[in-house]
Amino acid sequence: MRTDGGVQRWPSVADFAVPAITAAFQLGVTYLIALEEPLDKRQWMVFNVAVACSCVALIWRRVAPVQVLAVVVLINGIGQLAVGTGDTLVDGVTDAIALYSLAVHRGPRHAMIGGFAACAVVSLASAPHLNGGTDLWLDTLANVLFYVAITALGQIRRQRKARRLELTARLAEAEQERRAAAEAERERLARDLHDVAGHHLSAVVVHSGAAARLDDPELTTGALTVAAETGRDVLKSLSKLVDVVGPEAGDGELKSLLPPLCHGLTRLGIPVSLTVEGRPRKLPPEVTTAAYRIVQESLTNAMRYASGAPVRVEARYTSAALEVTVANDPPGEDGAVPVLGTNRGITGMRERAAGLGGTLDAGPCPKGGWSVDAILPTTPAGPRRGLDWPEVLDATAIAFCVGAPAILAFALQEESIVQGWSVGAMMLITVALFGRALPLWWRRRNPYGTLIALVVVDSIWAAVAARLSEPLLGVLAVGFPAELIAVYSVACYARKGRPTWPAVLIGPIPWAVAIGAALAVDPEPDEPGAAVFALMFGLVAGGMFSALTLLPFWAWGKAVAARSRGWEINALETMAARTGEAVLAERHRIAMGLRGTVFDHTSRLVRAAEAGLAGTAADAQAALEVVTEQARAALVDMRELLDAMEEQT
């Protein structure tokens, strides 16, 4: 079964496993809560029915996400009102799963409507169980943040799935190009092999056979001379025909890919010069692929339409782009550049450049010849207009890291962390919390910078609060999720090749400072050096405890990076690193076939002709028979190789 959301293979194990685990979780947590706030039989019955019905509905969450969310939200809302208490997990679990599925399998419009509906129903159903207006607006604020985060996570997952499908299609396209390149190279080799070796070896057979029948010493000498020269020409031509274009570049960088491509054509008699300006650097894989393809296609056109004319390849690294120029002089005959067939090659190059936000111009040079000039941006074309779902999620994270500490510090009346503070002081602390959480906005683009900024601010906050105001340490402790998010971001979004494990050691610094400073300002009164000992103990104990807390979030980020972002990067680099692999492999295969057959017989032909020329008349006559026999054997082997190539094509 398949829907417009791309659902396949329903039902799967997960379609049943997730509802089962969810039901067990809801029942278990509610049972623990009921140990403190017992439920009567009616409440337990209503709760169990609501959980069972909503979890059963989740089985269809992938194939009918809109209907499932509506049913689950309705069941949970009625169940919450019927239970009559907020001390259960009737809502907030199954509706979150249903909303996430809706956001993954439907577009933004459905996701936002579903998130709004779920938030509204849950807030209204919880309202009768809350005490006063403060609890109501705090509960509503928490619900808004929660359901916005769920919606954003689902839409981000949807975008990643779409990106993976796009990359899969591009990989399939690259595989088709590879096969097409192999087939084109196979056809070229077969054609050139027939023209170069077939013609020359056939001439040797005819000439040598005629000289052997006439038994004329002068004709025999001439035939052996021609056979030796022709054999050497065949060996030279075959070696050039299957010449492998240098060593393969395994790192996928343009500076390693271009020299073998250019030098390989130089070996084939086409003068190609390569110039690299600017400081070479690691390019995005898609830019490397596009640049290589453009140079490859331009060199092919130059070889085809201006054979023998010098070609200049220039690659210029600028601050924001890679500029590529491939220009050839006019052909030697009349200085005119022939028309490039159907222009499909140029159209393809122009599409590659446009796909990266770049440009490509191709046309005649003022002094004759042809030039291809491409500008490929190496950075995003510009900031996106408006907010996308990743930014919505980041804004929600910032709001949570500001709102949760502020609410627990000031808004819970008797249970607030901070008591008796003025409105101005509370506003100042709230502004400080916002400034502390603001670096999370850049956690994807500069994760290490975000973590370091957060650690510096929190360390200063901890040191000052430990000496001046212990309640402020409580406010900072409630804001600990900011460090969790920052460490996760380093593990998930740090540049490839940069180690991420230091984040687990950097993140605990504020909490080591907080615990150490708190213990140091309150040492045992009669023990000398107690403050220093307390400080050191707090630093070590706080650092170790915080590191153990941060470690799972670091591992989570690494797992997400390996599963999603790592797959995308590796897919792009695969397309870039092995661009010329098909042509090289085909030449290598044909070279292996020639070396064991045609090369061997042609080499024997040359040695026999040279020995006959150096010996007596009888030796020459005998050598002529060997030459004829080896030429025929080489032709037979060449025909078998051509037949095999034709069958493979």
C-alpha positions in Angstrom: 0.0 0.0 0.0 1.2 3.5 -0.8 -0.2 6.9 0.0 0.7 10.4 -1.1 2.9 10.5 2.0 5.1 7.7 0.6 3.8 5.0 3.0 4.9 1.5 2.0 4.5 -2.0 3.3 1.6 -1.5 5.8 1.1 -2.9 8.2 4.6 -3.4 9.6 6.0 -4.5 12.9 6.4 -0.9 14.0 2.7 -0.2 13.3 1.8 -2.6 16.2 4.9 -2.2 18.4 4.6 1.5 18.9 1.0 1.4 20.2 1.8 -1.5 22.4 4.8 0.2 24.0 2.8 3.4 24.3 0.0 1.7 26.2 2.5 0.0 28.5 4.1 3.4 29.2 0.9 5.2 29.9 -0.4 2.4 32.2 2.9 2.1 34.1 3.4 5.9 34.7 -0.2 6.4 35.7 0.0 3.5 38.1 3.1 5.1 39.8 1.2 8.4 40.0 -1.8 6.7 41.5 0.3 5.5 44.4 0.3 9.1 45.6 -3.1 10.2 44.1 -5.3 7.0 44.0 -8.0 6.6 41.4 -11.3 4.9 42.0 -12.6 2.0 39.9 -14.6 4.3 37.6 -11.6 6.4 36.8 -9.4 3.4 36.2 -12.0 2.0 33.8 -12.3 5.2 31.8 -8.6 5.6 31.7 -8.0 2.0 30.5 -10.7 2.3 27.8 -9.3 5.7 26.5 -5.8 4.3 26.4 -6.8 1.1 24.6 -8.9 2.9 22.0 -6.4 5.6 21.2 -3.5 3.1 21.0 -5.5 0.8 18.7 -6.2 3.8 16.5 -2.4 4.5 16.2 -2.0 1.3 14.2 -3.4 3.2 11.1 -1.4 6.4 11.8 0.8 6.1 8.7 -2.0 5.3 6.2 -4.7 7.6 7.6 -2.9 10.2 9.7 -5.6 12.9 9.6 -8.4 10.6 10.7 -6.2 8.9 13.3 -5.2 12.3 14.9 -8.9 13.4 14.9 -10.0 10.1 16.6 -7.1 10.1 19.1 -7.6 13.8 20.1 -11.4 13.2 20.5 -10.9 10.1 22.6 -8.2 11.7 24.8 -10.3 14.9 25.3 -13.4 12.9 26.4 -11.3 10.6 28.5 -9.6 13.5 30.3 -12.9 15.1 31.2 -14.4 11.8 32.2 -11.5 10.8 34.5 -11.9 14.1 36.3 -8.3 14.6 37.3 -5.1 15.7 35.6 -3.0 13.0 37.4 -3.1 10.5 34.5 -1.5 10.2 31.1 -4.7 10.2 29.2 -3.5 12.9 26.9 0.0 14.2 25.8 1.3 10.8 24.6 -0.9 9.1 21.9 -1.9 12.5 20.5 1.7 13.5 20.2 2.5 10.3 18.3 -0.5 10.8 16.0 0.5 14.5 15.4 4.0 13.5 14.6 2.8 11.0 12.0 0.5 13.6 10.5 3.4 16.0 10.2 5.6 13.4 8.6 3.1 12.1 6.0 1.3 15.4 5.2 2.2 18.9 4.3 2.6 22.0 6.4 -1.0 23.1 6.2 -2.4 19.8 7.6 0.4 19.7 10.2 -0.3 23.2 11.5 -4.1 22.6 11.6 -3.6 19.3 13.4 -1.1 20.8 15.9 -3.5 23.7 16.7 -6.5 21.3 17.1 -4.6 18.9 19.4 -3.3 21.8 21.5 -6.7 23.4 21.8 -8.5 20.2 22.8 -5.9 19.2 25.4 -5.9 22.7 26.9 -9.7 22.8 27.1 -9.9 19.3 28.5 -7.3 20.1 31.2 -8.8 23.5 32.2 -11.4 22.1 34.7 -8.7 20.4 36.7 -6.4 23.5 37.1 -6.3 25.9 40.0 -6.8 29.5 38.9 -5.8 31.6 35.9 -2.1 31.3 36.5 -2.1 27.5 36.2 -4.3 27.8 33.1 -2.1 30.1 31.1 1.1 28.2 32.2 -0.5 24.9 31.1 -1.6 26.5 27.8 1.9 27.9 27.2 3.5 24.5 27.9 1.0 22.8 25.5 1.8 25.3 22.8 5.5 24.8 23.1 5.1 21.0 23.2 2.8 20.7 20.1 4.8 23.2 18.1 7.9 21.2 18.8 6.2 17.9 17.8 4.9 19.5 14.6 8.3 20.9 13.7 10.0 17.6 14.3 7.6 15.8 12.1 7.9 18.3 9.2 11.7 18.2 9.5 11.5 14.4 9.2 9.3 14.8 6.2 11.8 17.2 4.6 14.7 14.7 5.2 12.7 11.9 3.7 12.1 14.0 0.6 15.8 14.9 0.5 16.7 11.3 0.7 14.4 10.4 -2.2 15.9 13.2 -4.2 19.4 11.9 -3.5 18.4 8.4 -4.3 17.1 9.6 -7.7 20.3 11.4 -8.3 22.3 8.3 -7.4 20.2 6.3 -9.9 20.8 9.0 -12.5 24.6 8.9 -11.8 24.5 5.1 -12.2 22.8 5.6 -15.6 25.4 8.1 -16.6 28.1 5.6 -15.5 26.6 2.9 -17.6 26.2 5.2 -20.5 29.8 6.3 -20.2 31.0 2.7 -20.1 29.0 1.8 -23.1 30.2 4.8 -25.1 33.8 4.1 -24.1 33.3 0.4 -25.1 32.0 1.4 -28.5 34.8 3.9 -29.0 37.4 1.3 -28.1 35.8 -1.3 -30.4 35.7 1.1 -33.3 39.3 2.3 -32.8 40.5 -1.2 -32.2 39.0 -2.3 -35.5 40.4 0.7 -37.4 43.9 0.7 -35.9 44.7 -3.0 -35.4 42.4 -4.7 -37.9 43.5 -2.7 -40.8 47.3 -2.9 -40.1 47.3 -6.6 -39.2 45.2 -7.5 -42.2 47.7 -5.7 -44.4 50.6 -7.7 -42.8 48.7 -11.0 -43.5 48.2 -10.1 -47.2 51.7 -8.6 -47.8 53.5 -11.4 -46.0 51.5 -14.1 -47.6 52.1 -12.7 -51.1 55.9 -12.4 -50.4 56.0 -16.0 -49.1 54.4 -17.4 -52.2 56.7 -15.5 -54.6 59.9 -16.6 -52.7 61.7 -13.4 -53.7 64.5 -12.4 -51.2 64.0 -8.7 -51.9 60.2 -9.0 -51.5 60.8 -11.1 -48.3 63.1 -8.4 -46.8 60.6 -5.7 -47.7 57.7 -7.6 -46.2 59.6 -8.3 -43.0 60.6 -4.6 -42.7 57.0 -3.5 -43.2 55.7 -6.2 -40.8 58.2 -5.0 -38.1 57.3 -1.3 -38.5 53.6 -2.1 -38.8 53.7 -4.3 -35.7 55.5 -1.6 -33.7 52.8 0.9 -34.8 50.0 -1.4 -33.8 51.6 -1.9 -30.3 52.0 1.8 -29.9 48.5 2.6 -31.0 46.9 -0.1 -28.8 48.9 1.1 -25.8 47.6 4.6 -26.4 44.1 3.4 -27.1 43.7 1.8 -23.6 45.9 4.2 -21.8 44.5 4.5 -18.3 44.1 8.2 -17.3 46.5 8.2 -14.4 45.8 7.0 -10.9 42.3 7.3 -9.5 41.7 10.0 -7.0 40.2 8.4 -3.9 39.5 11.5 -1.9 36.9 13.1 -4.3 38.6 16.5 -4.2 38.8 18.6 -7.4 42.5 19.2 -7.0 43.0 15.4 -7.2 40.4 14.7 -9.9 41.3 17.3 -12.6 45.1 16.5 -13.2 44.5 12.9 -14.2 41.7 13.9 -16.5 43.8 16.5 -18.3 47.0 14.5 -18.4 45.2 11.5 -19.8 44.2 13.5 -22.9 47.7 14.9 -23.2 48.9 11.2 -23.5 46.5 10.8 -26.3 48.1 13.6 -28.3 45.8 16.5 -27.2 47.8 19.3 -25.5 45.9 20.3 -22.4 47.2 22.8 -19.8 45.7 23.0 -16.3 45.9 26.1 -14.2 44.6 26.4 -10.6 44.3 29.9 -9.0 43.5 30.7 -5.5 43.8 28.4 -2.4 42.3 25.0 -3.1 39.9 23.9 -0.4 37.4 21.2 0.3 34.3 21.9 -1.8 30.7 20.6 -1.3 30.4 17.3 -3.0 27.8 18.6 -5.5 30.1 21.4 -6.6 32.9 19.0 -7.1 30.7 16.7 -9.2 29.4 19.6 -11.3 32.9 21.0 -11.9 34.3 17.7 -12.9 31.4 17.0 -15.3 31.7 20.4 -16.9 35.5 20.0 -17.5 35.0 16.4 -18.8 32.2 17.4 -21.2 34.2 20.4 -22.4 37.3 18.4 -23.1 35.3 15.8 -24.9 33.8 18.5 -27.2 37.3 19.9 -27.8 38.7 16.5 -28.7 35.8 15.9 -31.0 35.4 19.2 -32.8 38.9 20.7 -32.5 41.1 17.7 -32.5 44.8 18.5 -32.0 44.1 22.1 -30.9 45.6 23.2 -27.6 43.1 23.3 -24.7 43.4 25.4 -21.5 41.6 24.4 -18.3 41.5 27.0 -15.5 40.0 26.6 -12.0 39.8 29.6 -9.8 38.9 29.4 -6.1 37.2 32.6 -4.9 35.7 33.4 -1.5 32.2 32.3 -2.5 32.5 30.4 -5.7 34.5 28.1 -8.0 35.1 29.6 -11.5 35.9 27.0 -14.2 37.1 27.9 -17.7 37.8 25.4 -20.6 39.0 27.1 -23.8 40.4 25.6 -27.0 42.2 27.2 -29.9 40.7 26.8 -33.4 41.4 23.7 -35.4 44.5 23.8 -37.5 42.9 23.6 -40.9 40.9 26.8 -41.3 40.5 28.2 -37.8 36.7 27.6 -37.8 34.9 25.9 -35.0 32.2 23.4 -36.1 28.7 23.6 -34.8 28.3 21.4 -31.7 25.6 19.0 -32.9 22.4 19.2 -31.0 23.9 21.3 -28.1 22.7 18.7 -25.6 26.1 18.6 -23.9 26.1 22.3 -23.3 22.5 22.2 -22.1 23.4 19.5 -19.6 26.3 21.6 -18.3 24.2 24.7 -18.0 21.6 22.7 -16.0 24.3 21.5 -13.7 25.5 25.0 -13.0 21.9 26.3 -12.6 21.1 23.6 -10.1 23.8 25.0 -7.8 22.6 28.6 -8.3 25.5 29.3 -10.7 25.9 30.2 -14.4 27.5 28.8 -17.5 28.3 30.5 -20.8 29.6 28.7 -23.9 30.4 30.2 -27.2 33.1 31.1 -29.8 36.1 33.1 -28.6 36.9 36.5 -30.2 40.1 35.1 -31.7 38.6 31.8 -32.8 38.1 28.6 -30.9 35.6 27.8 -28.2 35.2 28.7 -24.5 33.1 27.4 -21.7 33.0 29.6 -18.5 31.1 28.4 -15.4 30.7 30.0 -12.0 29.6 27.6 -9.3 28.7 29.0 -5.8 30.4 27.2 -3.0 28.1 28.7 -0.3 24.3 29.0 -0.2 22.9 31.5 -2.6 21.5 33.6 0.2 19.4 33.5 3.4 15.9 32.0 3.0 12.9 34.2 3.3 10.8 33.5 6.3 11.1 30.7 8.8 11.4 27.0 7.9 10.6 24.2 10.3 14.2 23.9 11.6 14.1 27.5 12.7 10.6 27.0 14.2 12.1 24.1 16.3 15.1 26.3 17.3 12.7 29.1 18.4 10.7 26.6 20.4 13.9 25.4 22.1 14.9 28.9 23.0 11.3 29.7 24.3 11.5 26.5 26.5 14.9 27.4 27.8 13.7 30.8 28.8 10.1 30.0 29.8 10.7 26.9 32.0 13.3 28.6 34.3 11.2 31.8 34.4 8.0 30.0 35.3 9.5 27.9 38.0 11.4 30.9 39.4 8.6 33.5 39.6 5.2 32.2 38.5 4.3 29.4 40.8 3.6 31.6 43.8 4.3 29.6 47.0 6.3 27.0 45.0 8.5 29.5 43.1 12.3 29.2 43.4 12.7 32.9 44.0 10.5 34.6 46.6 10.0 38.3 47.3 11.8 39.8 44.3 10.6 43.0 42.7 9.1 43.1 39.2 12.2 44.9 37.9 14.5 42.1 39.2 12.3 39.4 37.7 12.3 41.1 34.3 16.1 41.5 34.5 16.5 37.8 35.2 14.1 36.9 32.4 16.2 39.1 30.0 19.3 37.3 31.2 17.7 33.9 30.5 16.8 35.0 27.0 20.4 36.2 26.3 21.7 32.9 27.7 19.5 30.8 25.4 19.8 33.0 22.3 23.0 31.3 21.0 20.8 28.2 20.4 19.5 29.9 17.3 22.9 29.2 15.6 23.3 25.7 16.9 23.0 24.1 13.4 25.4 26.6 11.6 28.0 26.9 14.4 27.4 24.2 17.0 30.7 24.6 18.8 30.4 28.3 19.0 26.9 27.9 20.5 28.2 25.4 23.1 31.2 27.6 24.1 29.0 30.8 24.4 26.5 28.9 26.6 29.3 27.5 28.7 31.0 30.9 29.3 27.7 32.6 30.3 26.6 29.7 32.6 30.0 29.5 34.2 30.0 33.2 35.1 26.3 32.9 36.2 27.2 29.9 38.4 30.3 31.6 40.0 28.4 34.8 40.8 25.2 33.1 42.0 27.0 30.8 44.3 28.4 33.8 46.2 25.5 36.2 46.0 22.2 34.4 45.6 21.6 30.6 45.9 18.1 30.8 44.3 19.8 32.0 41.1 21.6 28.6 41.1 18.3 26.9 41.2 17.1 29.0 38.2 20.3 28.0 36.3 19.8 24.3 37.2 16.3 24.4 35.7 17.9 25.8 32.5 20.2 22.7 32.2 18.4 21.5 29.0 20.2 24.3 27.1 23.5 22.4 27.5 21.8 19.1 26.5 20.6 20.7 23.3 24.0 22.3 22.6 25.9 19.0 23.1 23.4 17.2 20.9 23.9 19.9 18.2 27.7 19.5 18.2 27.4 15.8 17.8 24.8 16.1 15.0 25.9 19.3 13.0 29.6 19.7 13.4 31.6 19.7 10.2 32.6 16.3 8.9 36.0 15.3 10.1 35.9 17.5 13.2 35.9 15.6 16.5 32.7 16.0 18.5 33.7 14.1 21.7 35.2 17.3 23.3 31.6 18.6 23.7 31.0 16.0 26.4 34.0 17.5 28.3 33.1 21.2 27.6 29.4 21.0 28.5 29.9 20.0 32.2 32.1 23.0 33.0 29.3 25.3 34.3 27.9 22.6 36.6 31.3 21.8 37.9 31.8 25.5 38.6 28.3 25.7 40.2 28.7 22.7 42.5 32.3 23.6 43.4 31.5 27.2 44.1 28.4 26.3 46.2 30.4 23.9 48.3 33.4 26.3 48.6 31.3 29.2 50.0 29.9 27.0 52.8 32.9 24.9 54.1 33.1 23.2 57.5 33.9 26.1 59.9 36.8 24.6 61.9 38.7 22.7 59.3 41.6 24.5 57.6 41.7 24.2 53.8 38.1 23.0 53.8 37.0 25.6 51.2 39.8 24.5 48.7 38.9 20.8 49.3 35.2 21.5 48.8 35.9 23.4 45.6 38.0 20.6 44.2 35.5 18.0 45.2 32.6 20.0 43.7 34.5 20.5 40.4 35.3 16.8 40.0 32.0 15.5 41.2 29.9 18.0 39.3 31.9 17.5 36.2 31.6 13.8 36.2 27.9 13.8 37.0 27.2 16.3 34.3 29.3 14.4 31.7 27.4 11.3 32.4 24.1 13.2 31.9 25.3 14.8 28.6 26.8 11.6 27.2 23.5 10.0 26.0 22.6 13.3 24.2 25.9 13.3 22.5 25.4 9.7 21.4 21.9 10.5 20.2 23.3 13.4 18.0 26.0 11.1 16.6 23.4 8.5 15.7 21.2 11.0 13.9 24.2 12.4 12.0 25.2 8.9 10.9 21.7 7.9 9.9 20.5 11.0 8.0 23.1 13.7 7.4 26.0 11.2 7.0 24.1 9.3 4.4 23.4 12.4 2.4 27.1 13.5 2.5 28.4 10.1 1.6 25.9 9.8 -1.3 27.1 13.1 -2.7 30.8 12.3 -2.2 30.3 8.9 -3.9 29.0 10.7 -7.0 31.9 13.1 -6.9 34.8 10.7 -6.1 34.2 8.1 -8.8 33.1 10.2 -11.7 35.5 8.7 -14.2 35.4 5.2 -12.8 33.4 3.7 -15.6 35.7 4.8 -18.4 38.8 3.8 -16.5 37.3 0.4 -15.7 36.4 -0.2 -19.3 39.9 0.7 -20.5 41.4 -1.5 -17.9 39.2 -4.5 -18.9 40.0 -4.1 -22.6 43.7 -3.6 -21.8 43.7 -7.0 -19.9 42.0 -8.6 -22.9 44.5 -7.2 -25.3 47.6 -8.0 -23.3 46.9 -11.8 -23.2 45.9 -12.0 -26.9 46.5 -9.3 -29.5 49.5 -7.7 -27.7 51.1 -11.1 -27.3 50.8 -12.2 -30.9 51.8 -8.7 -32.2 54.9 -8.7 -30.1 55.9 -12.2 -31.4 55.2 -10.8 -34.9 57.7 -8.0 -34.4 60.3 -10.2 -32.8 60.1 -12.7 -35.6 60.3 -10.0 -38.3 63.4 -8.4 -36.6 65.1 -11.8 -36.3 64.4 -12.6 -39.9 65.9 -9.3 -41.0 69.0 -10.0 -39.0 69.5 -13.6 -40.2 70.1 -15.4 -43.5 67.7 -15.7 -46.4 66.4 -19.0 -45.1 65.8 -17.4 -41.7 63.9 -14.6 -43.4 61.7 -17.0 -45.3 60.9 -18.9 -42.1 60.3 -15.7 -40.2 57.8 -14.6 -42.9 55.7 -17.7 -42.2 55.8 -16.9 -38.4 54.8 -13.3 -39.1 51.9 -14.4 -41.2 50.8 -17.0 -38.6 51.0 -14.5 -35.7 49.2 -11.7 -37.6 46.3 -14.2 -38.3 46.2 -15.3 -34.7 46.1 -11.6 -33.6 43.2 -11.0 -35.9 41.3 -14.0 -34.7 41.8 -12.9 -31.0 40.8 -9.4 -31.9 37.6 -10.6 -33.5 36.7 -12.6 -30.5 37.3 -9.6 -28.2 35.2 -7.4 -30.5 32.4 -10.0 -30.4 32.5 -10.2 -26.7 32.3 -6.4 -26.4 29.4 -6.3 -28.8 27.5 -8.9 -26.8 28.1 -6.9 -23.6 26.8 -3.8 -25.2 
